[in-house]
Amino acid sequence: MHATSDIERVSRPAPPTAAARAGRALPQAAAALVLVLLLLVVVRLPWAGDLGMHAATIQRLRHSLLDPGNPLVDTDTPSPYYSPWMLVLGCVARLTGLSVFVVLRIGALVGLGLLVTGVWRYVRTLSAHRAAPALALLSLLLLWGPTLFNWSGFLGLNSLALTVSYPSVLALGLAFHFWAWLTRALRGEAAWGVWLGLGVLWALILLCHQFTGVVASLGGLAAVIAVRPGRAGLVRLGAGLGLGAVLLWLWPYYDFFSLFSAGADLEAIHRPLYEDLAGRFGLVLLGVAALVLRWRRDRRDPLVLFFALGAVVFAAGGLSGHYSWGRALPAALIPAQLAAALEVVSAGRRAVRGAWACVLGAALAVGAWTQVGTLGYVAGRDALPGAVAAKYRTPWVGYQWITPWVKYGDVVMARTFPARQIPAYGPYTVAPGYPDVFLPDAPRREAAVTRYFAAGTPSDERRGILREYGARWVVGPGGLAGPGLRKVTAGPGGQVLYRVVP
């Protein structure tokens, strides 16, 4: 029988202690619970924000894959919402006959799956610790601030619950896969096919969600700077970028490069991104402290470089008045959140790691309490305790109540808020409910809607506006009935559907 030597006994790693096993299991169990919550949210699919825009986009593609026209108003213009992912979902809707909201749920499952696996793969390039991916996911979802903040492309738990079916979630998932794939390619001798595949993936992210594409590009640039590949690597990287640029130029549904001149139309709606930074993102300062420690250990740490690039772009947007550049903020938040999580498993001495774990746990608890109202999207307000119910934000009701009468392709006169939902069911509105950089007469349409609903507008002028835009229906407050309008039904909040009659 072979006897085990003293050297073998010393070199063999000690089995993990009960505390170490618990330290791995706790974040993994917490991350699993959060994922179950998000899966239940997908079933309910709460309506808020841009959901109507994405549903309307699928509606147009299911009726015409090659020439869908504007998704919101009855005119033939391109739209940046016609992305490769929306084209896939449009094909699913067309081939299966499923409701667009069922198709959006399918898209949400795919996007969430890509996000979780992407985080796991990217974190694995930064740490081999088994608890690192779960800690990273919890930090990405909960390490925000004491003030609730929701915006597409931002990974807070409540924000993700409301945007889980958006293309931005799929694009973020692809971005994490892109960073993981690029990091491994830079560290090894990747073949030409790998670099060309990275170029295709980069273009796909940019086409699916342009703002997330900027974040993905900044993260990719940080990875390249951190590794500093040789001449051969740079040549292959350039080939991948060139292929991606060609695909962006060839995309037939809209002119990608024309978006660079469209930022002026988006500045006003993005200005709030620069407000209440401490309240919305204050807990991320823990991650900034972790980044300082990583920088002291490695001056070319990829997360540090990623954060620096994102912070510079965000700050430049605020200083120059280009507030749409604020959408690059996740490029600063994501690396800081990941750094806070990774410091728990890589901070050096056990006591230091334990201290980091306690501080991060407390910060995550604060972030979880801020976003605890997310539970209401699954259970409903009535099932929540009073303190939790106070943090719940009621989703939008929807406009399915008009669908027995208003059919696909009908034009509806409605103000901005209903115009953000009505096209989801197939009709068009006179003016778009969202900024549309490819719609040249958008200001004129918005002025027509304002004039129509103004209290002193004569009935003849109102009828003329309806005729000009081919509107067959009006959704507005009670009391509009008169010459040319007939009340059909009433909806939530005192809204009324009117039929336009000769």
Legacy VTK file of the C-alpha trace (Angstrom):
# vtk DataFile Version 3.0
C-alpha trace
ASCII
DATASET POLYDATA
POINTS 502 float
0.000 0.000 0.000
1.284 3.459 -0.932
1.851 5.664 2.092
1.018 9.367 1.838
4.149 11.437 2.363
4.400 14.459 4.642
4.950 16.665 1.555
1.738 15.412 -0.055
-0.186 16.023 3.166
1.111 19.578 3.384
0.492 20.463 -0.280
-3.019 19.078 -0.384
-5.542 21.942 0.115
-7.470 21.829 3.334
-11.171 21.109 3.047
-13.355 24.202 3.365
-14.591 25.010 6.828
-18.254 25.235 7.717
-17.948 29.029 7.786
-16.423 29.047 4.302
-19.186 26.827 2.960
-21.789 29.090 4.517
-20.037 32.129 3.043
-20.435 30.640 -0.437
-23.954 29.326 0.057
-25.498 32.508 1.455
-24.909 34.787 -1.584
-25.801 31.946 -3.933
-29.104 31.367 -2.148
-29.860 35.100 -2.071
-29.092 35.452 -5.780
-31.326 32.463 -6.538
-34.225 34.069 -4.637
-33.779 37.316 -6.539
-33.837 35.428 -9.832
-37.029 33.609 -8.817
-38.578 37.004 -8.052
-37.603 38.302 -11.502
-39.012 35.208 -13.191
-42.328 35.780 -11.396
-42.212 39.420 -12.494
-41.906 38.244 -16.103
-45.195 36.369 -15.656
-46.939 39.564 -14.526
-45.000 41.867 -16.907
-45.807 45.187 -15.193
-46.421 48.012 -17.635
-44.405 51.213 -17.308
-41.992 53.276 -19.356
-41.229 52.131 -22.888
-43.092 48.812 -22.906
-45.690 50.218 -25.321
-42.998 51.292 -27.780
-41.474 47.798 -27.895
-44.886 46.148 -28.170
-45.790 48.518 -31.028
-42.521 47.674 -32.789
-43.363 43.976 -32.686
-46.889 44.768 -33.921
-45.521 46.491 -37.037
-42.984 43.741 -37.753
-45.544 40.960 -37.391
-47.605 42.668 -40.117
-44.704 43.638 -42.386
-41.170 42.384 -41.833
-39.694 44.251 -44.795
-41.479 47.618 -44.636
-42.981 48.123 -41.158
-43.040 51.940 -41.260
-43.045 54.124 -38.193
-44.057 52.081 -35.130
-46.160 54.844 -33.540
-47.699 57.042 -36.242
-49.161 56.226 -39.628
-46.256 57.243 -41.837
-43.363 55.520 -43.588
-40.168 56.439 -41.720
-37.282 54.356 -40.360
-36.904 53.753 -36.645
-33.940 52.777 -34.425
-36.317 50.473 -32.571
-36.199 48.059 -35.533
-33.210 46.186 -34.169
-32.110 42.614 -34.918
-33.681 41.442 -31.661
-37.009 43.094 -32.413
-36.883 41.518 -35.866
-36.490 38.092 -34.255
-39.416 38.739 -31.899
-41.486 40.060 -34.803
-40.837 36.821 -36.674
-41.883 34.830 -33.596
-45.126 36.796 -33.370
-45.777 36.395 -37.089
-45.080 32.645 -37.191
-46.834 31.662 -33.957
-49.720 34.129 -33.833
-48.954 34.778 -30.178
-49.926 38.064 -28.555
-47.140 40.649 -28.570
-47.215 40.609 -24.776
-46.587 36.858 -24.729
-43.747 37.401 -27.187
-42.340 40.115 -24.924
-42.382 37.638 -22.045
-40.408 35.184 -24.171
-37.963 37.967 -24.964
-37.700 38.778 -21.255
-36.740 35.202 -20.428
-34.059 35.182 -23.112
-32.706 38.568 -22.031
-32.640 37.609 -18.355
-30.895 34.328 -19.181
-28.236 36.125 -21.204
-27.736 38.670 -18.428
-27.223 36.084 -15.688
-24.926 33.859 -17.755
-23.049 36.904 -19.041
-22.381 38.183 -15.515
-21.216 34.701 -14.503
-18.818 34.416 -17.459
-17.357 37.905 -17.084
-16.873 37.623 -13.325
-15.103 34.311 -13.917
-12.441 36.230 -15.884
-11.872 38.361 -12.762
-12.094 35.787 -9.961
-12.205 32.007 -9.630
-13.998 32.140 -6.274
-17.241 30.174 -6.390
-19.227 32.878 -4.585
-17.994 35.707 -6.816
-20.707 35.506 -9.543
-23.553 35.469 -7.011
-22.048 38.370 -5.067
-21.573 40.265 -8.313
-25.176 39.755 -9.364
-26.473 40.915 -5.988
-24.268 44.010 -6.143
-25.396 44.859 -9.667
-29.053 44.670 -8.597
-28.968 46.111 -5.072
-25.899 48.344 -4.643
-27.487 51.629 -5.736
-28.775 54.233 -3.298
-31.490 55.073 -0.768
-33.615 56.777 -3.466
-35.458 54.560 -5.957
-34.214 54.976 -9.526
-35.646 53.378 -12.663
-34.245 53.755 -16.180
-33.712 51.322 -19.045
-30.106 50.195 -19.327
-29.613 50.469 -15.537
-29.550 47.230 -13.558
-31.247 48.109 -10.286
-33.681 45.400 -9.198
-36.783 47.578 -9.518
-35.573 49.037 -12.800
-34.853 45.562 -14.161
-38.303 44.359 -13.080
-39.910 47.103 -15.172
-37.573 46.793 -18.171
-36.872 43.058 -18.228
-38.554 42.660 -21.640
-36.734 45.659 -23.168
-33.935 45.254 -25.721
-31.634 47.054 -23.267
-31.630 43.998 -20.965
-30.730 41.672 -23.816
-28.023 44.116 -24.914
-26.573 44.265 -21.391
-26.502 40.478 -21.245
-24.699 40.382 -24.580
-22.311 43.088 -23.308
-21.217 40.916 -20.373
-20.652 38.008 -22.768
-18.733 40.375 -25.061
-16.410 41.493 -22.250
-15.808 37.900 -21.146
-15.105 36.707 -24.680
-12.875 39.695 -25.451
-10.906 39.309 -22.208
-10.160 35.664 -22.952
-9.237 36.489 -26.548
-6.812 39.190 -25.410
-5.161 36.876 -22.891
-4.681 34.016 -25.343
-3.862 33.350 -28.965
-7.371 33.701 -30.380
-7.966 32.734 -33.993
-9.216 35.117 -36.645
-12.723 33.690 -36.355
-12.931 34.691 -32.693
-12.066 38.312 -33.463
-14.523 38.477 -36.340
-17.188 36.979 -34.086
-16.456 39.663 -31.502
-16.961 42.299 -34.198
-20.347 40.821 -35.085
-21.362 40.721 -31.414
-20.246 44.333 -30.906
-22.386 45.483 -33.843
-25.349 43.443 -32.597
-25.222 45.146 -29.192
-25.063 48.598 -30.782
-28.003 47.859 -33.070
-30.147 46.368 -30.295
-29.644 49.256 -27.854
-27.383 52.098 -28.849
-26.733 53.449 -25.352
-25.801 50.027 -24.009
-23.585 49.657 -27.071
-21.614 52.682 -25.853
-21.236 51.042 -22.423
-20.128 47.794 -24.072
-17.588 49.704 -26.177
-16.115 51.457 -23.132
-15.788 48.133 -21.313
-14.123 46.610 -24.359
-11.705 49.530 -24.610
-10.801 49.098 -20.936
-10.045 45.414 -21.522
-7.776 46.258 -24.458
-5.891 48.949 -22.521
-5.459 46.601 -19.546
-3.872 43.834 -21.617
-2.080 45.974 -24.233
-2.041 43.341 -26.989
0.822 43.138 -29.443
0.769 44.124 -33.066
-0.804 40.862 -34.234
-3.582 41.197 -31.663
-4.277 44.783 -32.667
-4.519 43.791 -36.330
-7.093 41.119 -35.531
-8.939 43.471 -33.224
-9.048 46.028 -36.020
-10.445 43.428 -38.396
-13.235 42.636 -35.938
-14.058 46.318 -35.503
-14.055 46.806 -39.244
-16.496 43.953 -39.759
-18.739 45.351 -37.027
-18.715 48.807 -38.630
-19.677 47.308 -42.005
-22.626 45.501 -40.406
-23.752 48.740 -38.763
-23.596 50.495 -42.125
-25.495 47.709 -43.916
-28.377 47.420 -41.422
-31.419 48.203 -43.598
-34.024 49.365 -41.064
-32.397 52.677 -40.101
-29.197 54.640 -40.615
-27.171 53.853 -37.518
-24.531 56.526 -38.079
-27.146 59.280 -38.439
-27.893 58.828 -34.738
-24.694 60.701 -33.895
-26.352 63.921 -35.086
-29.627 63.259 -33.267
-28.449 63.834 -29.719
-29.804 67.387 -29.533
-33.347 66.025 -29.614
-32.669 63.803 -26.597
-30.889 66.119 -24.192
-33.938 67.375 -22.270
-35.284 63.933 -21.390
-31.850 62.801 -20.176
-31.113 65.783 -17.958
-32.664 64.042 -14.901
-29.804 61.527 -15.056
-27.619 64.229 -13.512
-29.956 64.923 -10.584
-29.823 63.516 -7.028
-26.687 61.462 -7.714
-26.033 60.777 -4.014
-29.577 59.562 -3.373
-29.728 57.330 -6.420
-26.178 55.964 -6.495
-24.676 56.731 -3.074
-24.045 53.086 -2.120
-21.845 52.685 -5.197
-19.205 54.714 -3.334
-18.347 51.453 -1.568
-17.401 50.112 -4.980
-15.362 53.228 -5.710
-13.363 52.520 -2.539
-12.843 48.952 -3.744
-11.621 50.282 -7.082
-9.022 52.408 -5.294
-7.700 49.283 -3.604
-7.636 47.415 -6.915
-5.769 50.320 -8.520
-3.122 50.209 -5.771
-2.605 46.521 -6.501
-2.662 46.866 -10.298
-2.445 50.176 -12.146
-3.955 48.571 -15.277
-6.835 46.808 -13.557
-9.630 46.459 -16.172
-12.402 47.460 -13.756
-10.528 50.600 -12.744
-9.997 51.565 -16.385
-13.625 50.765 -17.206
-14.831 52.979 -14.364
-12.520 55.833 -15.375
-13.745 55.801 -18.980
-17.401 55.744 -17.926
-16.913 58.517 -15.369
-15.146 60.737 -17.913
-17.936 60.356 -20.498
-20.643 60.957 -17.884
-18.889 64.030 -16.493
-18.236 65.401 -19.977
-21.942 65.123 -20.760
-22.912 67.070 -17.675
-20.305 69.786 -18.215
-21.064 70.252 -21.918
-24.852 70.004 -21.732
-24.904 66.764 -23.749
-27.129 65.093 -21.190
-27.784 62.063 -23.381
-24.168 61.098 -22.618
-25.478 60.346 -19.156
-26.640 57.014 -20.535
-22.967 55.986 -20.315
-23.236 56.060 -16.503
-23.555 52.236 -16.255
-19.978 52.141 -17.558
-18.981 53.674 -14.207
-21.567 51.915 -12.032
-21.014 48.351 -13.254
-17.253 48.154 -12.580
-17.696 49.798 -9.164
-20.453 47.358 -8.203
-18.383 44.402 -9.402
-15.323 45.660 -7.517
-17.302 45.877 -4.269
-18.415 42.271 -4.684
-14.993 40.956 -5.656
-13.251 42.624 -2.715
-15.160 40.274 -0.407
-13.373 37.274 -1.922
-10.017 38.809 -2.833
-9.157 41.437 -0.218
-6.216 39.525 1.260
-6.380 38.539 4.920
-9.442 36.717 6.197
-10.279 39.476 8.664
-10.248 42.088 5.903
-12.468 39.956 3.713
-14.828 39.457 6.639
-15.021 43.198 7.214
-15.758 43.795 3.543
-18.451 41.130 3.644
-20.143 42.839 6.591
-20.009 46.284 5.003
-21.230 44.993 1.630
-23.990 42.998 3.327
-25.214 46.109 5.126
-25.121 48.153 1.908
-27.009 45.448 0.017
-29.629 45.360 2.775
-30.151 49.123 2.416
-30.418 48.753 -1.352
-32.840 45.858 -1.014
-35.087 47.866 1.314
-35.097 50.774 -1.127
-36.315 48.445 -3.868
-38.504 46.148 -1.753
-41.591 47.478 -3.539
-40.596 45.200 -6.422
-42.388 42.448 -4.511
-45.648 44.180 -5.365
-45.221 43.373 -9.058
-45.669 39.728 -8.086
-47.939 39.765 -5.044
-49.910 42.984 -5.577
-50.174 45.897 -3.144
-52.865 44.321 -0.946
-50.634 41.364 -0.040
-47.764 43.583 1.132
-47.142 44.812 4.687
-47.827 48.518 5.108
-44.180 49.620 5.113
-43.455 47.612 1.966
-46.648 48.728 0.231
-45.576 52.335 0.745
-42.573 51.667 -1.500
-44.624 50.016 -4.244
-45.176 51.964 -7.452
-48.394 50.985 -9.244
-47.822 49.980 -12.895
-49.777 51.566 -15.718
-53.264 50.226 -16.379
-53.095 49.829 -20.160
-55.581 50.558 -22.938
-56.982 47.125 -23.706
-60.395 48.588 -22.912
-60.458 50.310 -26.335
-59.586 47.219 -28.409
-63.135 45.895 -28.934
-63.721 48.930 -31.138
-60.342 50.332 -32.237
-58.647 48.028 -34.751
-55.140 47.565 -36.077
-54.010 50.551 -38.161
-56.709 52.946 -36.937
-55.462 56.416 -35.995
-56.323 57.716 -32.511
-56.138 61.303 -31.323
-54.673 61.173 -27.807
-52.377 63.099 -25.518
-48.796 61.993 -24.740
-49.453 59.541 -21.917
-52.071 57.394 -23.680
-50.033 57.730 -26.886
-47.289 55.775 -25.103
-49.567 52.764 -24.739
-52.225 52.755 -27.470
-49.871 51.705 -30.332
-48.994 48.552 -28.369
-52.406 47.158 -29.359
-52.035 47.950 -33.065
-53.522 51.433 -33.627
-51.487 54.541 -34.429
-51.652 57.918 -32.698
-51.543 61.373 -34.273
-48.329 62.317 -32.446
-45.744 59.879 -31.067
-45.655 59.373 -27.319
-41.857 59.238 -27.385
-39.168 61.395 -29.028
-38.653 60.244 -32.621
-35.468 61.500 -34.281
-36.511 60.110 -37.678
-39.963 61.732 -37.787
-39.483 65.162 -39.435
-42.980 66.483 -38.687
-43.047 65.382 -35.033
-43.194 68.992 -33.707
-46.118 69.783 -36.024
-47.983 66.667 -34.899
-47.408 67.493 -31.242
-48.652 71.036 -31.804
-51.776 69.669 -33.509
-52.548 67.444 -30.504
-52.026 70.334 -28.098
-54.281 72.549 -30.189
-56.971 69.872 -30.459
-57.295 69.433 -26.690
-56.982 73.150 -25.854
-60.121 74.438 -24.175
-60.766 77.319 -26.584
-60.238 75.486 -29.881
-63.339 75.804 -32.145
-65.098 72.566 -33.118
-64.503 73.219 -36.832
-60.753 73.444 -36.249
-60.821 70.246 -34.244
-62.611 68.421 -37.048
-60.033 69.765 -39.494
-57.172 68.355 -37.399
-58.859 64.960 -37.249
-59.353 64.944 -41.037
-55.753 66.004 -41.684
-54.335 63.032 -39.817
-57.072 60.532 -40.652
-58.048 60.048 -37.010
-61.072 57.791 -36.533
-61.050 57.824 -32.724
-60.365 60.194 -29.853
-59.266 59.194 -26.347
-59.676 62.067 -23.938
-61.563 63.396 -20.932
-65.309 63.410 -20.615
-67.115 66.402 -22.045
-65.538 66.320 -25.507
-68.648 64.921 -27.150
-70.177 67.303 -29.663
-70.307 67.772 -33.421
-68.258 65.037 -35.065
-67.787 62.875 -31.963
-69.845 60.087 -30.450
-69.079 58.551 -27.059
-68.408 54.814 -27.288
-67.145 53.702 -23.867
-65.463 54.926 -20.696
-62.178 53.713 -19.267
-60.082 54.103 -16.112
-59.345 57.529 -14.717
-62.326 59.232 -16.338
-61.044 58.654 -19.882
-63.525 58.258 -22.704
-63.276 56.701 -26.152
-65.052 58.724 -28.860
-65.789 57.682 -32.414
-65.220 60.306 -35.108
-68.428 60.594 -37.149
-69.223 62.662 -40.255
LINES 1 503
502 0 1 2 3 4 5 6 7 8 9 10 11 12 13 14 15 16 17 18 19 20 21 22 23 24 25 26 27 28 29 30 31 32 33 34 35 36 37 38 39 40 41 42 43 44 45 46 47 48 49 50 51 52 53 54 55 56 57 58 59 60 61 62 63 64 65 66 67 68 69 70 71 72 73 74 75 76 77 78 79 80 81 82 83 84 85 86 87 88 89 90 91 92 93 94 95 96 97 98 99 100 101 102 103 104 105 106 107 108 109 110 111 112 113 114 115 116 117 118 119 120 121 122 123 124 125 126 127 128 129 130 131 132 133 134 135 136 137 138 139 140 141 142 143 144 145 146 147 148 149 150 151 152 153 154 155 156 157 158 159 160 161 162 163 164 165 166 167 168 169 170 171 172 173 174 175 176 177 178 179 180 181 182 183 184 185 186 187 188 189 190 191 192 193 194 195 196 197 198 199 200 201 202 203 204 205 206 207 208 209 210 211 212 213 214 215 216 217 218 219 220 221 222 223 224 225 226 227 228 229 230 231 232 233 234 235 236 237 238 239 240 241 242 243 244 245 246 247 248 249 250 251 252 253 254 255 256 257 258 259 260 261 262 263 264 265 266 267 268 269 270 271 272 273 274 275 276 277 278 279 280 281 282 283 284 285 286 287 288 289 290 291 292 293 294 295 296 297 298 299 300 301 302 303 304 305 306 307 308 309 310 311 312 313 314 315 316 317 318 319 320 321 322 323 324 325 326 327 328 329 330 331 332 333 334 335 336 337 338 339 340 341 342 343 344 345 346 347 348 349 350 351 352 353 354 355 356 357 358 359 360 361 362 363 364 365 366 367 368 369 370 371 372 373 374 375 376 377 378 379 380 381 382 383 384 385 386 387 388 389 390 391 392 393 394 395 396 397 398 399 400 401 402 403 404 405 406 407 408 409 410 411 412 413 414 415 416 417 418 419 420 421 422 423 424 425 426 427 428 429 430 431 432 433 434 435 436 437 438 439 440 441 442 443 444 445 446 447 448 449 450 451 452 453 454 455 456 457 458 459 460 461 462 463 464 465 466 467 468 469 470 471 472 473 474 475 476 477 478 479 480 481 482 483 484 485 486 487 488 489 490 491 492 493 494 495 496 497 498 499 500 501
